[in-house]
Amino acid sequence: MNSSEPNAKMEVEEDEAQGSERPPSVVERYFEQRFKINVKGRQREDHCVLSHSNRICIITLAQSHPVVAQKKTVTSVNFKVNDNLDRLDNKVTGKSKRGAQILKANSPLCKITCDDGSEYTVYSCIRGMLVEVNEHLSQKPNLVVDKFQTEGYIAVVLPRLHEFEREMKSLLSHEDYKSKMAERDLEAPGDT
């Protein structure tokens, strides 16, 4: 038996272990995750803002939001936020995003209804122009649970150039979010 065989086997096992790591997703690679927790004072209704270096921001539910955390069955996602305003009517044209609806941080984007009767309103969390809403959620509402950071995104928002940094600083970093979630779990371990 060759004395180098055990070392070769160890190297193969190490390579296999390293090779089993999945590559980063597009979201992990190109977007910075920022978070707003307890949106509008509602416990655990946390939102995520994925910000790209070009200022485009994607609004999603955070992993800790009850819809995602409890893997609820979503029956509808309604972009008609009140009698006078339907986010699906947002029509944007051109480089300057002409016709975009202007959003404040507390502007509602949609209402999510679950089969257990619970309803949740998703808010913009940042000021900016509404570039698009995810129309696919009307036909496949459970994407907000199954693929909440990719195909289940809620909307795309473009903050103004001079407001972008301020808007991002108003949100929690991923590290601060994880820390807050750990604190929350210590305060009420069984409460969801």
N, CA, C and O of each residue as an XYZ file, in Angstrom:
768
protein
N       0.837     -1.188      0.000
C       0.000      0.000      0.000
C       0.878      1.246      0.000
O       1.824      1.364      0.780
N       0.555      2.135     -0.858
C       1.317      3.362     -1.003
C       0.986      4.298      0.154
O      -0.189      4.488      0.471
N       1.982      4.878      0.782
C       1.756      5.738      1.944
C       1.069      7.050      1.575
O       0.550      7.736      2.455
N       1.055      7.408      0.311
C       0.404      8.665     -0.084
C      -1.089      8.491     -0.328
O      -1.798      9.486     -0.482
N      -1.591      7.256     -0.368
C      -3.022      7.030     -0.624
C      -3.932      7.646      0.432
O      -4.913      8.290      0.061
N      -3.663      7.485      1.735
C      -4.547      8.115      2.714
C      -4.593      9.629      2.550
O      -5.657     10.232      2.690
N      -3.452     10.252      2.254
C      -3.438     11.706      2.049
C      -4.245     12.092      0.819
O      -4.952     13.100      0.828
N      -4.142     11.292     -0.241
C      -4.914     11.577     -1.452
C      -6.398     11.477     -1.164
O      -7.187     12.286     -1.652
N      -6.783     10.478     -0.368
C      -8.195     10.309     -0.016
C      -8.686     11.513      0.794
O      -9.793     12.005      0.573
N      -7.863     11.982      1.727
C      -8.242     13.145      2.530
C      -8.414     14.370      1.642
O      -9.336     15.160      1.844
N      -7.530     14.532      0.660
C      -7.639     15.677     -0.245
C      -8.924     15.616     -1.055
O      -9.572     16.642     -1.264
N      -9.304     14.418     -1.519
C     -10.544     14.259     -2.283
C     -11.740     14.591     -1.405
O     -12.666     15.271     -1.846
N     -11.724     14.103     -0.138
C     -12.831     14.394      0.772
C     -12.925     15.900      1.040
O     -14.025     16.448      1.097
N     -11.783     16.570      1.204
C     -11.794     18.020      1.414
C     -12.339     18.742      0.194
O     -13.131     19.677      0.319
N     -11.906     18.301     -1.006
C     -12.402     18.915     -2.240
C     -13.893     18.715     -2.374
O     -14.606     19.635     -2.774
N     -14.390     17.506     -2.042
C     -15.825     17.238     -2.127
C     -16.585     18.108     -1.143
O     -17.644     18.645     -1.469
N     -16.037     18.250      0.079
C     -16.697     19.085      1.083
C     -16.747     20.535      0.623
O     -17.769     21.202      0.785
N     -15.643     21.034      0.046
C     -15.628     22.410     -0.444
C     -16.530     22.566     -1.660
O     -17.168     23.604     -1.833
N     -16.584     21.535     -2.503
C     -17.406     21.579     -3.707
C     -18.892     21.518     -3.409
O     -19.709     21.881     -4.255
N     -19.255     21.057     -2.205
C     -20.669     20.944     -1.875
C     -21.280     22.299     -1.519
O     -22.503     22.432     -1.469
N     -20.441     23.302     -1.274
C     -20.972     24.635     -1.003
C     -21.591     25.174     -2.276
O     -21.002     25.095     -3.354
N     -22.785     25.721     -2.136
C     -23.435     26.255     -3.322
C     -22.881     27.644     -3.627
O     -22.501     28.384     -2.719
N     -22.839     27.986     -4.896
C     -22.367     29.336     -5.231
C     -23.398     30.363     -4.770
O     -24.569     30.025     -4.596
N     -22.979     31.604     -4.573
C     -23.944     32.621     -4.128
C     -25.007     32.864     -5.194
O     -24.734     32.813     -6.393
N     -26.226     33.130     -4.725
C     -27.314     33.434     -5.651
C     -27.119     34.838     -6.221
O     -26.263     35.587     -5.751
N     -27.892     35.184     -7.209
C     -27.824     36.526     -7.799
C     -28.120     37.571     -6.727
O     -27.460     38.608     -6.669
N     -29.108     37.300     -5.884
C     -29.449     38.237     -4.817
C     -28.272     38.406     -3.866
O     -27.921     39.531     -3.510
N     -27.663     37.308     -3.454
C     -26.529     37.385     -2.531
C     -25.330     38.084     -3.157
O     -24.587     38.789     -2.474
N     -25.146     37.890     -4.443
C     -23.976     38.436     -5.121
C     -24.118     39.925     -5.449
O     -23.159     40.679     -5.285
N     -25.284     40.359     -5.903
C     -25.407     41.720     -6.446
C     -26.256     42.686     -5.620
O     -26.285     43.882     -5.910
N     -26.938     42.190     -4.608
C     -27.822     43.055     -3.831
C     -27.416     43.064     -2.367
O     -27.006     42.046     -1.810
N     -27.538     44.224     -1.762
C     -27.320     44.348     -0.325
C     -28.677     44.252      0.355
O     -29.613     44.958     -0.023
N     -28.788     43.393      1.344
C     -30.045     43.243      2.065
C     -30.117     44.275      3.176
O     -29.202     44.404      3.989
N     -31.227     45.010      3.196
C     -31.507     45.964      4.261
C     -32.904     45.619      4.786
O     -33.718     45.056      4.054
N     -33.184     45.953      6.046
C     -34.426     45.499      6.660
C     -35.125     46.599      7.442
O     -34.497     47.496      8.005
N     -36.428     46.497      7.454
C     -37.280     47.335      8.298
C     -38.093     46.353      9.129
O     -38.844     45.547      8.580
N     -37.947     46.415     10.459
C     -38.675     45.468     11.299
C     -39.870     46.148     11.954
O     -39.887     47.365     12.143
N     -40.865     45.341     12.296
C     -42.094     45.826     12.937
C     -42.666     47.031     12.192
O     -42.934     48.074     12.787
N     -42.846     46.871     10.892
C     -43.313     47.959     10.038
C     -44.655     48.488     10.541
O     -45.574     47.721     10.825
N     -44.745     49.802     10.643
C     -45.941     50.507     11.131
C     -46.347     50.017     12.525
O     -47.528     50.033     12.874
N     -45.351     49.578     13.325
C     -45.611     49.145     14.693
C     -46.222     47.758     14.817
O     -46.589     47.339     15.915
N     -46.335     47.051     13.721
C     -46.929     45.707     13.753
C     -45.834     44.682     14.030
O     -44.904     44.522     13.241
N     -45.956     44.000     15.149
C     -44.947     43.041     15.587
C     -44.672     41.984     14.532
O     -45.592     41.371     13.991
N     -43.395     41.781     14.248
C     -42.870     40.749     13.354
C     -43.204     40.964     11.871
O     -42.810     40.152     11.034
N     -43.903     42.013     11.542
C     -44.182     42.288     10.128
C     -42.962     43.017      9.557
O     -42.940     44.241      9.426
N     -41.961     42.221      9.227
C     -40.669     42.729      8.779
C     -40.572     42.676      7.259
O     -41.039     41.728      6.626
N     -39.960     43.707      6.686
C     -39.790     43.790      5.240
C     -38.305     43.848      4.909
O     -37.486     44.258      5.732
N     -37.975     43.437      3.708
C     -36.595     43.454      3.236
C     -36.520     44.343      1.992
O     -37.398     44.304      1.130
N     -35.475     45.129      1.919
C     -35.196     45.954      0.744
C     -33.864     45.477      0.191
O     -32.832     45.581      0.855
N     -33.892     44.958     -1.017
C     -32.671     44.514     -1.685
C     -32.183     45.669     -2.548
O     -32.841     46.044     -3.518
N     -31.032     46.232     -2.197
C     -30.552     47.400     -2.941
C     -29.362     47.023     -3.820
O     -28.434     46.341     -3.385
N     -29.415     47.477     -5.044
C     -28.355     47.247     -6.023
C     -27.489     48.501     -6.073
O     -27.929     49.576     -5.664
N     -26.279     48.374     -6.566
C     -25.378     49.528     -6.642
C     -25.904     50.616     -7.582
O     -25.469     51.764     -7.496
N     -26.834     50.270     -8.480
C     -27.405     51.269     -9.391
C     -28.635     51.963     -8.795
O     -29.348     52.669     -9.508
N     -28.889     51.770     -7.502
C     -29.980     52.367     -6.723
C     -31.307     51.647     -6.875
O     -32.251     51.982     -6.159
N     -31.426     50.693     -7.755
C     -32.681     49.947     -7.873
C     -32.887     49.163     -6.588
O     -31.966     48.502     -6.108
N     -34.079     49.231     -6.032
C     -34.397     48.524     -4.796
C     -35.585     47.595     -5.029
O     -36.580     47.977     -5.644
N     -35.461     46.395     -4.536
C     -36.531     45.403     -4.660
C     -37.117     45.192     -3.273
O     -36.398     44.887     -2.321
N     -38.430     45.357     -3.169
C     -39.113     45.205     -1.888
C     -39.637     43.775     -1.794
O     -40.339     43.299     -2.686
N     -39.287     43.097     -0.700
C     -39.744     41.729     -0.461
C     -40.166     41.602      1.001
O     -39.965     42.515      1.802
N     -40.743     40.477      1.326
C     -40.991     40.167      2.726
C     -39.681     39.645      3.318
O     -38.908     38.977      2.631
N     -39.440     39.947      4.573
C     -38.276     39.397      5.260
C     -38.590     37.961      5.662
O     -39.753     37.575      5.777
N     -37.559     37.197      5.869
C     -37.708     35.795      6.257
C     -38.473     35.669      7.574
O     -39.114     34.647      7.818
N     -38.414     36.684      8.415
C     -39.083     36.659      9.713
C     -40.543     37.106      9.657
O     -41.251     37.007     10.659
N     -41.002     37.591      8.514
C     -42.405     38.021      8.381
C     -43.291     36.794      8.597
O     -42.953     35.709      8.122
N     -44.416     36.938      9.302
C     -45.275     35.777      9.590
C     -45.693     34.970      8.356
O     -45.818     33.748      8.438
N     -45.906     35.625      7.233
C     -46.309     34.911      6.021
C     -45.225     33.920      5.598
O     -45.526     32.791      5.212
N     -43.965     34.346      5.674
C     -42.842     33.491      5.265
C     -42.451     32.543      6.395
O     -42.299     31.341      6.176
N     -42.289     33.084      7.601
C     -41.815     32.286      8.737
C     -42.763     31.133      9.059
O     -42.317     30.040      9.408
N     -44.062     31.374      8.944
C     -45.055     30.340      9.257
C     -45.518     29.588      8.013
O     -46.414     28.747      8.082
N     -44.896     29.901      6.877
C     -45.229     29.256      5.599
C     -46.747     29.205      5.372
O     -47.324     28.158      5.081
N     -47.358     30.375      5.516
C     -48.801     30.475      5.330
C     -49.161     30.258      3.865
O     -48.330     30.449      2.977
N     -50.387     29.864      3.627
C     -50.889     29.732      2.260
C     -51.535     31.053      1.887
O     -52.519     31.472      2.498
N     -50.975     31.703      0.881
C     -51.466     33.006      0.444
C     -52.550     32.784     -0.605
O     -52.333     32.100     -1.606
N     -53.717     33.371     -0.363
C     -54.830     33.218     -1.313
C     -54.892     34.368     -2.305
O     -55.370     34.196     -3.426
N     -54.407     35.555     -1.898
C     -54.402     36.668     -2.849
C     -53.386     37.729     -2.467
O     -53.065     37.936     -1.296
N     -52.893     38.390     -3.504
C     -52.056     39.585     -3.348
C     -52.763     40.656     -4.160
O     -52.849     40.568     -5.385
N     -53.265     41.665     -3.467
C     -54.080     42.697     -4.102
C     -53.310     44.017     -4.109
O     -52.945     44.547     -3.059
N     -53.072     44.532     -5.307
C     -52.337     45.788     -5.438
C     -53.259     47.009     -5.407
O     -52.791     48.141     -5.523
N     -54.556     46.786     -5.251
C     -55.487     47.908     -5.090
C     -55.489     48.255     -3.602
O     -56.183     47.625     -2.804
N     -54.709     49.258     -3.252
C     -54.474     49.566     -1.843
C     -55.589     50.397     -1.200
O     -55.733     50.411      0.023
N     -56.364     51.080     -2.021
C     -57.580     51.750     -1.532
C     -58.507     51.980     -2.725
O     -58.181     51.599     -3.849
N     -59.648     52.596     -2.485
C     -60.647     52.775     -3.556
C     -60.129     53.587     -4.732
O     -60.580     53.403     -5.862
N     -59.193     54.477     -4.475
C     -58.705     55.376     -5.523
C     -57.351     54.997     -6.110
O     -56.903     55.622     -7.072
N     -56.692     53.989     -5.553
C     -55.319     53.707     -5.972
C     -55.050     52.216     -6.163
O     -55.123     51.422     -5.225
N     -54.740     51.869     -7.399
C     -54.354     50.503     -7.743
C     -52.921     50.565     -8.262
O     -52.652     51.214     -9.272
N     -52.013     49.901     -7.581
C     -50.598     49.932     -7.985
C     -50.381     49.284     -9.352
O     -49.374     49.555    -10.006
N     -51.302     48.439     -9.790
C     -51.187     47.842    -11.120
C     -51.368     48.879    -12.228
O     -50.964     48.646    -13.367
N     -51.976     50.025    -11.899
C     -52.161     51.100    -12.875
C     -50.888     51.912    -13.098
O     -50.868     52.811    -13.939
N     -49.840     51.610    -12.363
C     -48.562     52.314    -12.492
C     -47.982     52.052    -13.882
O     -47.663     50.910    -14.212
N     -47.845     53.085    -14.689
C     -47.276     52.962    -16.047
C     -46.062     53.873    -16.133
O     -46.179     55.096    -16.061
N     -44.902     53.260    -16.287
C     -43.641     53.990    -16.296
C     -43.051     53.953    -17.693
O     -43.037     52.905    -18.341
N     -42.563     55.100    -18.160
C     -41.919     55.147    -19.472
C     -40.612     55.921    -19.395
O     -40.462     56.844    -18.595
N     -39.689     55.532    -20.229
C     -38.453     56.291    -20.417
C     -37.433     56.176    -19.311
O     -37.668     55.600    -18.249
N     -36.293     56.751    -19.614
C     -35.159     56.723    -18.712
C     -35.439     57.471    -17.403
O     -34.927     57.095    -16.349
N     -36.238     58.510    -17.474
C     -36.521     59.296    -16.272
C     -37.703     58.744    -15.488
O     -38.149     59.359    -14.519
N     -38.220     57.572    -15.905
C     -39.319     56.879    -15.218
C     -40.572     57.750    -15.132
O     -41.232     57.817    -14.095
N     -40.883     58.415    -16.245
C     -42.061     59.274    -16.332
C     -43.331     58.472    -16.047
O     -43.499     57.361    -16.548
N     -44.200     59.034    -15.255
C     -45.475     58.398    -14.927
C     -45.421     57.505    -13.700
O     -46.447     56.961    -13.290
N     -44.255     57.345    -13.111
C     -44.127     56.485    -11.930
C     -44.868     57.093    -10.743
O     -44.853     58.306    -10.538
N     -45.511     56.236     -9.974
C     -46.150     56.687     -8.746
C     -45.048     57.011     -7.738
O     -44.077     56.266     -7.608
N     -45.207     58.114     -7.036
C     -44.236     58.534     -6.022
C     -44.627     57.891     -4.693
O     -45.779     57.958     -4.266
N     -43.644     57.268     -4.054
C     -43.895     56.566     -2.802
C     -43.191     57.235     -1.634
O     -42.091     57.769     -1.777
N     -43.834     57.199     -0.489
C     -43.203     57.562      0.773
C     -42.841     56.253      1.466
O     -43.258     55.184      1.022
N     -42.085     56.326      2.527
C     -41.676     55.111      3.229
C     -42.869     54.335      3.773
O     -42.808     53.112      3.895
N     -43.953     55.037      4.100
C     -45.127     54.361      4.656
C     -46.235     54.139      3.623
O     -47.382     53.887      3.995
N     -45.909     54.228      2.342
C     -46.901     53.995      1.288
C     -47.175     52.502      1.142
O     -46.246     51.707      1.006
N     -48.467     52.118      1.171
C     -48.785     50.700      0.981
C     -48.566     50.280     -0.470
O     -48.875     51.027     -1.398
N     -48.029     49.073     -0.651
C     -47.803     48.533     -1.997
C     -48.863     47.500     -2.367
O     -49.342     47.464     -3.500
N     -49.222     46.668     -1.402
C     -50.222     45.628     -1.669
C     -50.762     45.090     -0.356
O     -50.254     45.384      0.726
N     -51.819     44.286     -0.493
C     -52.397     43.597      0.656
C     -52.344     42.104      0.376
O     -52.761     41.638     -0.684
N     -51.827     41.368      1.343
C     -51.708     39.913      1.227
C     -52.767     39.278      2.115
O     -52.881     39.620      3.292
N     -53.538     38.357      1.554
C     -54.552     37.630      2.307
C     -54.172     36.157      2.333
O     -53.790     35.582      1.313
N     -54.281     35.554      3.515
C     -53.931     34.142      3.688
C     -55.187     33.305      3.938
O     -56.238     33.838      4.294
N     -55.064     31.995      3.748
C     -56.229     31.116      3.885
C     -56.741     31.020      5.321
O     -57.869     30.577      5.536
N     -55.938     31.424      6.307
C     -56.398     31.407      7.697
C     -57.149     32.696      8.064
O     -57.525     32.896      9.218
N     -57.362     33.568      7.062
C     -58.089     34.814      7.277
C     -57.203     35.997      7.635
O     -57.687     37.127      7.698
N     -55.929     35.765      7.870
C     -55.036     36.876      8.226
C     -54.738     37.730      6.995
O     -54.656     37.231      5.873
N     -54.580     39.028      7.238
C     -54.264     39.980      6.171
C     -53.056     40.817      6.585
O     -52.906     41.185      7.750
N     -52.219     41.101      5.629
C     -51.014     41.888      5.867
C     -50.875     42.926      4.766
O     -51.114     42.641      3.592
N     -50.485     44.133      5.156
C     -50.206     45.176      4.183
C     -48.692     45.301      4.066
O     -47.986     45.373      5.072
N     -48.203     45.325      2.836
C     -46.775     45.484      2.586
C     -46.537     46.945      2.201
O     -47.224     47.491      1.338
N     -45.556     47.566      2.853
C     -45.253     48.973      2.635
C     -43.932     49.129      1.897
O     -43.106     48.218      1.872
N     -43.750     50.285      1.304
C     -42.553     50.567      0.527
C     -41.282     50.563      1.374
O     -40.247     50.068      0.927
N     -41.342     51.095      2.563
C     -40.205     51.222      3.493
C     -39.187     52.282      3.078
O     -38.367     52.694      3.899
N     -39.221     52.726      1.841
C     -38.306     53.774      1.378
C     -39.064     54.740      0.466
O     -40.084     54.389     -0.128
N     -38.542     55.964      0.371
C     -39.105     56.946     -0.557
C     -38.529     56.701     -1.941
O     -37.363     56.332     -2.079
N     -39.339     56.906     -2.954
C     -38.836     56.759     -4.312
C     -39.945     56.634     -5.322
O     -41.112     56.875     -5.011
N     -39.585     56.255     -6.537
C     -40.553     56.075     -7.622
C     -40.837     54.590     -7.789
O     -39.923     53.766     -7.791
N     -42.109     54.263     -7.927
C     -42.504     52.881     -8.148
C     -42.235     52.536     -9.609
O     -42.909     53.042    -10.507
N     -41.257     51.679     -9.841
C     -40.889     51.292    -11.198
C     -41.808     50.189    -11.697
O     -42.274     50.233    -12.836
N     -42.072     49.195    -10.844
C     -42.998     48.120    -11.213
C     -43.452     47.362     -9.984
O     -42.795     47.372     -8.944
N     -44.593     46.703    -10.127
C     -45.053     45.739     -9.134
C     -45.020     44.362     -9.793
O     -45.058     44.253    -11.019
N     -44.952     43.344     -8.997
C     -44.874     41.983     -9.506
C     -46.276     41.474     -9.842
O     -46.970     40.923     -8.989
N     -46.672     41.664    -11.081
C     -48.014     41.285    -11.527
C     -48.246     39.778    -11.448
O     -49.394     39.340    -11.373
N     -47.186     38.980    -11.463
C     -47.320     37.523    -11.393
C     -47.949     37.072    -10.081
O     -48.516     35.981    -10.007
N     -47.854     37.899     -9.055
C     -48.424     37.531     -7.763
C     -49.947     37.461     -7.803
O     -50.562     36.812     -6.956
N     -50.552     38.121     -8.776
C     -52.012     38.043     -8.910
C     -52.438     36.630     -9.285
O     -53.461     36.143     -8.804
N     -51.656     35.962    -10.146
C     -51.969     34.594    -10.559
C     -51.342     33.546     -9.645
O     -51.926     32.484     -9.433
N     -50.165     33.833     -9.105
C     -49.448     32.882     -8.250
C     -49.077     33.560     -6.932
O     -47.907     33.863     -6.698
N     -50.068     33.798     -6.071
C     -49.803     34.563     -4.849
C     -48.854     33.885     -3.870
O     -48.203     34.566     -3.077
N     -48.762     32.568     -3.907
C     -47.901     31.885     -2.932
C     -46.407     32.041     -3.236
O     -45.571     31.580     -2.460
N     -46.066     32.682     -4.352
C     -44.659     32.984     -4.622
C     -44.061     33.848     -3.514
O     -42.856     33.793     -3.270
N     -44.900     34.649     -2.840
C     -44.392     35.487     -1.751
C     -43.860     34.646     -0.605
O     -43.063     35.129      0.199
N     -44.288     33.403     -0.521
C     -43.798     32.489      0.506
C     -42.683     31.610     -0.048
O     -41.600     31.513      0.530
N     -42.968     30.979     -1.168
C     -42.048     29.989     -1.731
C     -40.747     30.580     -2.250
O     -39.687     29.969     -2.112
N     -40.820     31.768     -2.847
C     -39.629     32.401     -3.442
C     -39.631     33.888     -3.116
O     -39.595     34.737     -4.007
N     -39.673     34.183     -1.829
C     -39.889     35.558     -1.380
C     -38.804     36.540     -1.785
O     -39.090     37.733     -1.887
N     -37.571     36.101     -2.021
C     -36.525     37.054     -2.407
C     -36.233     37.048     -3.901
O     -35.387     37.810     -4.367
N     -36.911     36.212     -4.644
C     -36.662     36.184     -6.081
C     -37.972     36.433     -6.820
O     -38.407     37.579     -6.936
N     -38.600     35.385     -7.313
C     -39.823     35.543     -8.105
C     -41.004     36.060     -7.295
O     -41.996     36.507     -7.871
N     -40.914     36.008     -5.974
C     -42.000     36.473     -5.120
C     -41.812     37.880     -4.599
O     -42.433     38.263     -3.608
N     -40.951     38.666     -5.263
C     -40.757     40.058     -4.829
C     -42.071     40.826     -4.975
O     -42.941     40.435     -5.753
N     -42.207     41.901     -4.235
C     -43.433     42.704     -4.260
C     -43.342     43.813     -5.306
O     -44.227     43.956     -6.149
N     -42.268     44.594     -5.244
C     -42.167     45.750     -6.128
C     -40.715     46.169     -6.323
O     -39.819     45.765     -5.581
N     -40.515     46.998     -7.352
C     -39.212     47.599     -7.623
C     -39.381     49.106     -7.451
O     -40.267     49.720     -8.046
N     -38.512     49.687     -6.625
C     -38.585     51.116     -6.300
C     -37.229     51.750     -6.604
O     -36.182     51.159     -6.337
N     -37.260     52.942     -7.159
C     -36.037     53.686     -7.459
C     -36.012     54.967     -6.621
O     -36.736     55.917     -6.918
N     -35.173     54.996     -5.566
C     -35.049     56.228     -4.775
C     -34.360     57.319     -5.592
O     -33.602     57.026     -6.517
N     -34.624     58.556     -5.250
C     -33.932     59.664     -5.908
C     -32.451     59.605     -5.564
O     -32.069     59.167     -4.479
N     -31.633     60.047     -6.492
C     -30.179     59.971     -6.336
C     -29.712     60.598     -5.025
O     -28.926     60.000     -4.291
N     -30.195     61.796     -4.737
C     -29.727     62.502     -3.548
C     -30.325     61.945     -2.251
O     -29.893     62.332     -1.166
N     -31.310     61.045     -2.344
C     -31.929     60.465     -1.151
C     -31.503     59.019     -0.900
O     -31.800     58.467      0.160
N     -30.822     58.408     -1.843
C     -30.524     56.978     -1.761
C     -29.777     56.611     -0.481
O     -30.202     55.709      0.242
N     -28.677     57.292     -0.193
C     -27.874     56.959      0.995
C     -28.690     57.121      2.273
O     -28.631     56.271      3.161
N     -29.449     58.205      2.368
C     -30.266     58.438      3.566
C     -31.304     57.330      3.730
O     -31.540     56.850      4.839
N     -31.918     56.929      2.620
C     -32.930     55.870      2.687
C     -32.311     54.546      3.146
O     -32.908     53.824      3.945
N     -31.129     54.235      2.648
C     -30.479     52.974      3.033
C     -30.055     53.005      4.503
O     -30.119     51.987      5.193
N     -29.621     54.178      4.979
C     -29.217     54.300      6.382
C     -30.405     54.202      7.334
O     -30.229     53.891      8.512
N     -31.616     54.463      6.834
C     -32.804     54.365      7.681
C     -33.223     52.904      7.911
O     -34.109     52.628      8.720
N     -32.584     51.983      7.199
C     -32.902     50.560      7.320
C     -31.785     49.835      8.066
O     -30.661     50.328      8.156
N     -32.108     48.666      8.595
C     -31.104     47.859      9.295
C     -30.225     47.113      8.302
O     -30.707     46.641      7.272
N     -28.942     47.009      8.611
C     -28.056     46.171      7.811
C     -28.399     44.705      8.092
O     -29.134     44.406      9.034
N     -27.873     43.808      7.284
C     -28.137     42.377      7.492
C     -27.623     41.934      8.860
O     -28.280     41.148      9.542
N     -26.456     42.430      9.264
C     -25.889     42.058     10.571
C     -26.770     42.571     11.707
O     -27.047     41.839     12.657
N     -27.212     43.831     11.612
C     -28.084     44.392     12.651
C     -29.414     43.643     12.706
O     -29.961     43.411     13.784
N     -29.922     43.272     11.546
C     -31.177     42.507     11.476
C     -31.019     41.161     12.190
O     -31.870     40.780     12.993
N     -29.932     40.444     11.896
C     -29.705     39.144     12.547
C     -29.601     39.319     14.060
O     -30.109     38.494     14.820
N     -28.947     40.381     14.491
C     -28.817     40.663     15.913
C     -30.184     40.933     16.545
O     -30.483     40.414     17.621
N     -31.006     41.737     15.884
C     -32.353     42.036     16.385
C     -33.217     40.775     16.434
O     -34.017     40.599     17.352
N     -33.049     39.891     15.433
C     -33.825     38.652     15.416
C     -33.403     37.740     16.564
O     -34.243     37.062     17.157
N     -32.110     37.719     16.882
C     -31.616     36.924     18.013
C     -32.179     37.475     19.323
O     -32.593     36.707     20.191
N     -32.196     38.805     19.468
C     -32.787     39.438     20.656
C     -34.266     39.106     20.753
O     -34.764     38.784     21.832
N     -34.960     39.182     19.648
C     -36.390     38.898     19.612
C     -36.659     37.458     20.038
O     -37.602     37.194     20.784
N     -35.836     36.533     19.566
C     -36.015     35.126     19.912
C     -35.765     34.883     21.397
O     -36.409     34.025     22.000
N     -34.835     35.632     21.992
C     -34.570     35.490     23.422
C     -35.730     36.032     24.263
O     -36.065     35.478     25.311
N     -36.339     37.129     23.782
C     -37.442     37.742     24.516
C     -38.679     36.857     24.533
O     -39.341     36.733     25.563
N     -38.996     36.243     23.404
C     -40.213     35.431     23.289
C     -39.945     34.219     22.410
O     -40.345     34.209     21.246
N     -39.270     33.186     22.942
C     -38.862     32.066     22.116
C     -40.011     31.321     21.430
O     -39.820     30.842     20.312
N     -41.149     31.204     22.020
C     -42.247     30.452     21.400
C     -43.236     31.321     20.663
O     -44.133     30.805     19.995
N     -43.094     32.636     20.767
C     -44.063     33.558     20.170
C     -43.750     33.815     18.709
O     -42.661     34.293     18.392
N     -44.680     33.509     17.805
C     -44.473     33.803     16.371
C     -45.654     34.515     15.800
O     -45.663     34.843     14.613
